[in-house]
Amino acid sequence: MTNNKKAKRPVGPVSASVPSAPKINKARHMTLVVHGDQTEDRAIAEAALSPEMANASTTADYSKGIFSDICLQDCIEVMQEDIKAVNGGNLDKLEGMLTAQAEALNAIFNNFAKRAIHSTHMQQLDTYTRLAMKAQAQCRTTVEAIAEIKYPKAATFIKQANIAQQQQVNNGKAPAHAREKDITPTNELLAESKHAALDTGTTRAAIGLDSQLEAMGASNRATH
C-alpha cells in the first residue's frame, strides 16, 4: 500500500536566513585620516602619539559603567575641540571639571567618614579615617587649583642691591689656582702693601716761620 499524501508547504513568501553583519565596537573604532603624501604608517603613528587618542580610549573604557556603547571617534573629536579651546585661552570647561571633581571628592570624604563611624575594629577605623583624610586633602588641593585659575597671584619682583666691595662665594672645594690667588683685604694697612705710599710728590724746602729762632749751641757736660 502506497501513501500518496504530499507534504504540506508553508503558504507565503519564503524568507532566507541571511547572517547579520558583525556589530562594530564603537569604543574601539576610529577614523584614520591620511593627509597628502603621508604614509598610512605615519598617520597611525601620529594618531597613537596624539594626546587625545590615548586619553579618549581611557575615557571610553572607564565610562562603560555609565555609557554602555560610547564612540571612540566622538571622544577624540570632543577632546580636540577642548584642547583647541584651552589653547585659545578659554578655561571654562576645565574650571567646571575641577569644580565637579571637588564635589566628587567631597562625597568620597563623607562616604569614608561615615564608614569610620560605624567601624567596629581599630584597623577598619584607621583605614577609613586615612582614606577620608586623603580625599579631603585632595579636595582642598583641587579647590586651591580653581582659585589659582580664577584669581592668579601677582608676580612679585624684588631688586637685589649688592653693595659688597669684594665678595667670594665658595660652593665646595676651591681649585688650587683659586686658593693660591693673593687677594688683598680692603681693611689692610697701606704700609703692609707694596707701593702703598700716600705722598707721591717731591720734597719741598723748609719755610722759616720764626726768624729769631737759632740753632742750639754746644752743651756743657761734665768731664767725668
Secondary structure, DSSP 8 states (H G I E B T S, - for coil): -----------S-------------GGG-------TT--HHHHHHHHHHSHHHHHHHHHHHHTTTT-SS--HHHHHHHHHHHHHHHHTT--HHHHHHHHHHHHHHHHHHHHHHHHHHT--SHHHHHHHHHHHHHHHHHHHHHHHHHHHHHS-------------SS----SS---HHHHT-----TTS-GGGSTT--S--S-------S-TT------------
